[in-house]
Amino acid sequence: MVGQRAPNVAGLCGNLALRYVCAVLLTPAVDWSPNHRALRILDQRLLPAAEVVRDLYTIDDVVDAIKTLAVRGAPAIGVGAAIGLVVALRTVAGESGTHMRALLPEFAERLVASRPTAVNLAWAVGRMRACAERATDATLHHAMHAEADAIRLQDIAMCNAIGAHGLVLVPDGVCVLTHCNAGALATAGIGTALAPIYAAHTAGRRVHVYANETRPLLQGARLTAWELRRVGIAVTVLPDGAAASLLRSGAVDLVLVGADRIAANGDVANKIGTYSIALAARAHEIPFYVTAPWSTIDAHTADGATINIEFRDDSELGELPIGVGVWNPAFDVTPHTLVTGYLTDRGFVEPPFLASCVG
Ligand code: MRU
């Protein structure tokens, strides 16, 4: 793993998607290194104190970065796994298709096992394996490289489409509550829940964002607040426990959150604490919208009851008295009955999500 300081200038951006990204992040959350030999990430463990870019070459480094949340957010870990798979195979096998194919199952399984809840990870690795099946040994490296880049570019486009469709939710002067980080740092593009906010900001609308701090790893306080302030969007951070009181106060017009997996019936797995916000939003009649790329819909999972919820290490809760137990789920499930609407890159959609419609 090679660490280096992020550059100070954004550089020239060739298309609208990249212009958005450059406006938010100087370095995308996940990308190729310039020579395409490494997965380049902005290390989110160190934000906002330091902007450190890392180039990852090996399967150990990529798996470790996903497990430790150096790269995080459902779409970003999907893109990171796709690029990471190609570069990790190349690091060991060169461009030998036979050697790459022999290593592929083990590397793919290690990536999928690194975080279980976000469907985008297994979805992206599944796409890479299907691509390898179609390729000959002679074309394998080239085909997998092209597929990983297609996943990255599609993610950028999906974020922009969510932003465009979601503009209708974000009129001038709106106040939005969000949870965790579903912004540029969680995708290859401008994010999901934050995409309509960036689109509205770009259109000259004033937006105020309340960001739950999102214990225990503080993705809201460290990451959402950081990326919104970079582009001059007003942001107020609150402790997670204050969200219900804020919603009751009348200060919030709507809630926008991301998703790690959306089941066929519309139940939503997202960062722990999302369910509490949905309950409070319903109690105070505030619209609660879930935003996600189409790839986050898992039509093969009937409802939230069977979603595999990741539990994380006790140490994330910090120092506790000896003998105290810890319950530390990384995600929770919000029942579809509490969701006002689902905003995707294909526009607003409604469950049930049938396997025949979800690619
Ligand atoms: O544990 P994290 O930080 O990866 O959790 C991220 C979330 O829960 C996001 O809301 C979700 O992945 C959607 S990101 C567009």
Boltz pocket constraint, residues with backbone or C-beta under 6 A from the ligand:
constraints:
  - pocket:
      binder: B
      contacts: [[A, 69], [A, 72], [A, 73], [A, 74], [A, 75], [A, 118], [A, 179], [A, 180], [A, 181], [A, 182], [A, 183], [A, 186], [A, 187], [A, 191], [A, 192], [A, 193], [A, 219], [A, 257], [A, 258], [A, 259], [A, 260], [A, 270], [A, 271], [A, 272], [A, 291], [A, 330]]
      max_distance: 6.0
